[in-house]
């Protein structure tokens, strides 16, 4: 299954450096050479070159000397990198953002993140999109999150807390990665780039789309973003502090930055706010799952708990416990989601679109559900592919959720019954 997360052995002191060759990334591994001496803050972190990732993927570490010079360090001071898979169409690319927890909200959470080996290169997310007919021949990069700040942080000085030294340099990491990619023949002549990600990677896709678009080579004439399962943020009462601690102001959407006063720019971490002011065409995919409900009601503990219970009673297992009140809570979320998006002028503009559904698997994007969940017979896979093919010529296209049943099984979309077997 494409969506499986595969383990990759991690070596703390590797003797080989994987880097992109100038022939357009057709070969990733360079000759073995001795690693240069490192500064005290620098640690090497690499995937074992003898262990192949699935589907011809390779992990590429950034050049250590350049990392020191640029300060593009992971949260723990180690060397960042990215996952790469070559394609057969040189000028077409997918830039995926690895999902999971994307940022730490305060110093204590950051220390906990550090203790959990957050920057470790032992997994990657295999998105189902990678193997579809529309995109399987594209060159692909998956950005490995290791900064603890959703690739947005640019704090000049390291933060010391609880005896730990932490670096918040996500902006420098992605700047470094794209400078490296633009130094290769294939990416430097790219013409089409699709940005995507799921869950935390979906939130990052929506929020970072404009900044990433600005890092593309001038040859790119078609660019769009597909944020999946990420239309939410942390408690709005927390993100202002998080925004300042990480110093995220330089990576938010320029449109959002200019629309909001300096004291409100932290609100640009909310995908809804960022989307409203973004210039990058987007196809938003959002389902009815517990994580999305929790994110939507992060500032309302009562509603967060009642919506989770309603989901369990009516969606996870449709039983007699699914009350009218439960159905009302879930339908209220769906109605609010649709109304919120439709209130944004951008949603009706050329090139915009989305797939809003009552289906319930949060990580559908890395499971077979991606090609089975449907709306009026059109699957998510086909909806995304059609939007992408028509981008630049077609009008806005949105697939809206059906209305939950008021009696019996609450689920109103038959394709949502598909279950690939994943427990996530």
LUMZA-211247 format. One record per residue (C-alpha): x negated, y negated, z. Coordinates in steps of 0.001 Angstrom, whole numbers, padded with zeros to 6 digits. Layout:
<sites>
      c1      c2      c3
       X       Y       Z
...
</sites>
This chain:
<sites>
      c1      c2      c3
  000000  000000  000000
 -001375 -003369 -001018
 -000155 -005011  002145
 -002274 -002925  004498
 -004899 -004726  006499
 -008203 -002982  006064
 -011072 -002887  008504
 -014454 -004148  007446
 -017586 -003439  009448
 -019198 -006532  010924
 -022951 -007002  011288
 -024164 -009746  013599
 -027592 -009963  012023
 -027385 -008939  008394
 -030404 -008782  006122
 -028483 -009374  002944
 -026630 -012419  001764
 -023642 -012090 -000554
 -023254 -015165 -002667
 -021694 -016216 -005906
 -023896 -015902 -008996
 -023931 -018538 -011681
 -022492 -016196 -014290
 -019027 -016889 -012968
 -018777 -014557 -009971
 -018969 -011449 -012133
 -021518 -010113 -009660
 -021299 -011003 -005974
 -024243 -009387 -004230
 -027701 -010804 -004701
 -030989 -009048 -004090
 -031786 -008239 -000507
 -033923 -010883  001138
 -034958 -011789  004625
 -032627 -014221  006367
 -034251 -017507  007252
 -034669 -018578  010848
 -031499 -019946  012368
 -030810 -022820  014684
 -029646 -021911  018203
 -026064 -022774  017266
 -026055 -020573  014183
 -025027 -016924  014129
 -024713 -014746  011078
 -021502 -012818  010533
 -021069 -010607  007502
 -019164 -007679  006152
 -021286 -004562  005698
 -022473 -004604  002041
 -022250 -000806  001976
 -018535 -000843  002794
 -016388 -001816 -000179
 -013187 -003699  000474
 -010034 -002469 -001209
 -009280 -003298 -004846
 -012753 -004648 -005743
 -012733 -007349 -003083
 -016021 -008603 -001633
 -016830 -010846  001303
 -019035 -013820  000417
 -020969 -015693  003118
 -021852 -019321  002561
 -025527 -020225  002384
 -026828 -020478  005948
 -029203 -023353  005334
 -026435 -025374  003700
 -024077 -024533  006563
 -026543 -025998  009056
 -027126 -029080  006923
 -023418 -029714  006376
 -022251 -028620  009814
 -019680 -026294  008209
 -019634 -023883  011150
 -017004 -021464  012391
 -015539 -022153  015837
 -018216 -019946  017433
 -021106 -021463  015467
 -021339 -018577  012991
 -021548 -018700  009213
 -018191 -018963  007387
 -017263 -017269  004140
 -014397 -016063  001984
 -013053 -012963  000260
 -013347 -012749 -003520
 -012093 -010522 -006314
 -013045 -011161 -009960
 -010351 -011219 -012610
 -010278 -010635 -016340
 -008915 -014116 -017160
 -011687 -016568 -016369
 -009653 -019761 -016123
 -006796 -018510 -013925
 -007141 -018366 -010149
 -005261 -017613 -006953
 -006438 -019315 -003776
 -004862 -017499 -000818
 -005061 -018591  002805
 -005405 -015797  005332
 -002474 -015721  007762
 -002270 -015125  011483
 -002818 -017674  014229
 -004254 -020687  012474
 -005113 -023137  015236
 -005604 -023377  018980
 -003427 -025970  020686
 -005722 -026967  023566
 -009107 -026235  025091
 -007977 -023220  027124
 -006324 -021567  024109
 -009445 -022244  022038
 -011627 -020476  024623
 -009229 -017520  024552
 -009404 -017491  020759
 -013187 -017486  020944
 -013121 -014546  023362
 -010964 -012563  020935
 -013655 -012773  018233
 -011386 -014976  016158
 -014100 -015678  013584
 -014920 -011996  013076
 -014933 -010683  009524
 -013166 -007397  010137
 -009884 -007847  008293
 -008278 -009484  005315
 -004654 -009777  004242
 -003773 -007999  001007
 -000837 -009902 -000404
  001529 -007956 -002639
  001321 -010785 -005159
 -002256 -009781 -005954
 -001113 -006609 -007719
  001914 -007903 -009598
  002054 -007998 -013388
  002017 -011797 -013407
 -001131 -012274 -011324
 -003152 -009045 -011197
 -005719 -010258 -013751
 -006363 -013593 -012023
 -009591 -014357 -010177
 -008790 -014413 -006474
 -010189 -016060 -003365
 -008819 -015577  000132
 -009987 -018178  002630
 -011007 -016494  005890
 -009900 -018609  008845
 -012650 -018986  011414
 -012411 -022630  012493
 -009422 -022484  014842
 -007972 -025609  013244
 -006087 -024465  010127
 -008999 -025636  007923
 -008090 -029195  008871
 -010392 -029960  011767
 -013358 -032297  011393
 -014543 -033041  014912
 -018038 -034499  014764
 -019318 -033255  018104
 -018844 -029716  019437
 -016370 -029274  022270
 -017704 -027684  025465
 -015098 -026118  027754
 -015203 -023270  030235
 -018881 -022766  029552
 -018205 -022258  025823
 -019345 -024406  022920
 -016851 -024673  020070
 -017037 -026275  016640
 -013939 -027632  014900
 -015135 -027991  011305
 -012442 -026493  009064
 -012517 -029378  006611
 -016244 -029006  006139
 -015798 -025261  005601
 -013291 -025605  002764
 -015275 -028487  001246
 -018340 -026227  001291
 -016454 -023251 -000160
 -015070 -025227 -003076
 -018376 -026929 -003779
 -019858 -023417 -003953
 -017111 -022184 -006264
 -017415 -025210 -008530
 -021073 -024341 -008924
 -020060 -021218 -010846
 -019201 -020990 -014516
 -015730 -019529 -014186
 -014244 -021684 -011432
 -015831 -024862 -012765
 -013756 -024364 -015927
 -010545 -023168 -014242
 -007330 -024478 -015786
 -004613 -022894 -013606
 -004709 -022483 -009816
 -001995 -021103 -007548
 -002327 -021712 -003793
 -000495 -019330 -001483
 -000384 -017770  001965
  001972 -016085  004400
  002976 -016847  007999
  000245 -019099  009443
 -001283 -019055  005965
  002086 -020198  004636
  002164 -023141  007003
 -001394 -024022  005961
 -000412 -023750  002290
  002385 -026283  002689
  000324 -028678  004775
 -002999 -028396  002900
 -001744 -028140 -000696
 -002502 -031752 -001622
 -005935 -031735 -000016
 -006878 -028481 -001749
 -005563 -029825 -005049
 -008027 -032685 -004673
 -010919 -030216 -004421
 -010194 -028558 -007766
 -012427 -029021 -010812
 -011227 -031649 -013294
 -010447 -028898 -015814
 -007420 -027770 -013765
 -004186 -028939 -015403
 -001707 -026619 -013682
 -001541 -026249 -009922
  001209 -025203 -007551
  001714 -023782 -004068
  003811 -020907 -002708
  004087 -021105  001095
  005730 -017942  002470
  007169 -017392  005956
  005532 -020595  007178
  008282 -023235  007292
  007747 -024049  010963
  005112 -025411  013303
  004215 -025299  016978
  006152 -027134  019639
  006253 -030763  018439
  005291 -031798  021950
  001976 -029950  021529
  000869 -030856  018032
  000017 -034473  018792
 -002650 -033376  021271
 -003826 -030607  018940
 -004101 -033041  016040
 -006317 -035375  018022
 -008471 -032711  019657
 -009342 -031200  016278
 -009537 -034579  014487
 -007321 -033463  011595
 -006521 -036863  010112
 -008746 -036560  007034
 -007064 -033443  005592
 -003364 -034247  005793
 -001487 -035060  002609
 -002416 -038570  001411
  001272 -039257  000818
  002143 -038192  004338
 -000711 -040189  005787
  000365 -043378  004050
  004070 -042860  004858
  003556 -042459  008602
  001892 -044817  011013
 -001345 -043732  012638
  000457 -042754  015835
  002794 -040410  013903
  000353 -038738  011533
  000301 -035595  013679
  003817 -034921  012368
  002227 -034068  009020
  001352 -030667  010565
  005050 -029868  010227
  005547 -028235  006780
  008882 -029993  006355
  007310 -033426  006864
  004267 -032586  004752
  006449 -031203  001950
  008517 -034370  001857
  005442 -036436  001048
  003465 -033892 -000987
  002737 -034323 -004696
  001931 -030632 -005305
  004778 -028585 -006841
  005913 -025878 -004415
  008014 -022732 -004348
  009032 -022213 -000718
  009869 -018669  000426
  011503 -018414  003832
  013463 -015552  005408
  015574 -014889  008491
  013003 -013365  010832
  012259 -013728  014537
  008987 -015590  014100
  010634 -018185  011873
  013470 -018557  014379
  010973 -018988  017214
  009074 -021584  015219
  012218 -023487  014287
  013353 -023643  017916
  009953 -024028  019585
  011156 -027128  021425
  014376 -025509  022665
  013751 -022489  024909
  017440 -021681  025276
  018106 -021636  021547
  014855 -019776  020891
  015929 -016977  023247
  019547 -016848  022061
  018523 -016724  018396
  016120 -013857  019085
  018856 -011904  020860
  021297 -012662  018043
  018785 -011424  015484
  018272 -008214  017425
  022028 -007637  017727
  023022 -008560  014176
  020024 -008159  011872
  017501 -005750  013363
  020235 -003241  014195
  023752 -004220  013278
  025855 -002995  016184
  029005 -003801  018058
  026818 -006078  020173
  026728 -008546  017279
  029157 -011125  018609
  030792 -014070  016895
  028472 -016277  018917
  025429 -014367  017647
  026563 -014725  014042
  027151 -018426  014591
  023627 -018958  015931
  022033 -017213  012940
  024260 -018906  010399
  023470 -022204  012063
  019763 -021602  011475
  020360 -020779  007800
  022659 -023762  007248
  020160 -026034  008962
  017270 -024706  006871
  019145 -025277  003615
  020436 -028707  004647
  016989 -029771  005819
  015353 -028881  002512
  018161 -030302  000407
  017878 -033609  002261
  014382 -034060  000840
  014290 -035826 -002537
  011299 -033759 -003659
  013295 -030511 -003555
  015270 -031452 -006673
  012356 -032667 -008739
  010849 -030872 -011700
  008594 -028011 -010700
  010127 -027499 -007262
  011888 -024358 -006096
  012252 -021749 -003444
  013755 -018509 -002227
  015676 -018768  001039
  017062 -015458  002209
  018809 -013555  004985
  016277 -010715  004626
  014323 -010183  007794
  010732 -008961  007475
  008335 -011769  008335
  005359 -010182  006569
  007260 -009204  003417
  004522 -010916  001395
  002104 -008075  002137
  004600 -005241  001912
  006729 -003629 -000793
  009611 -005819  000335
  008061 -008535 -001839
  009210 -006672 -004930
  012538 -005456 -003483
  014107 -008328 -001527
  016436 -010095 -003963
  019029 -012800 -004464
  021752 -012127 -007052
  019521 -009439 -008540
  016349 -011550 -008766
  013507 -010327 -006539
  011048 -012594 -004760
  008339 -011257 -007072
  010292 -012209 -010196
  011413 -015554 -008768
  007832 -016600 -008009
  006526 -015390 -011376
  009289 -017182 -013327
  008733 -020422 -011393
  004994 -020245 -012094
  005422 -019537 -015820
  007818 -022461 -016176
  005890 -024892 -013991
  005503 -028161 -015847
  008454 -027532 -018136
  011345 -026277 -016025
  013560 -028064 -013554
  013946 -027242 -009874
  015141 -023699 -009145
  016308 -022625 -005694
  017694 -019280 -004573
  019894 -019921 -001533
  020879 -017458  001191
  024274 -015776  001193
  026706 -016426  004054
  026479 -013850  006843
  029467 -011544  007158
  031857 -012489  009945
  032950 -008894  010505
  031076 -005599  010575
  027509 -005654  009276
  026332 -009258  009451
  023802 -008799  006634
  025263 -010130  003378
  022425 -009222  000961
  022250 -005522  000097
  018584 -005621 -001000
  017584 -006578  002547
  018254 -002977  003571
  015028 -001924  001844
  012434 -000817  004387
  008881  000019  003365
  008238  001552  006752
  006119 -001199  008230
  007002 -002000  011820
  005968 -005664  011554
</sites>
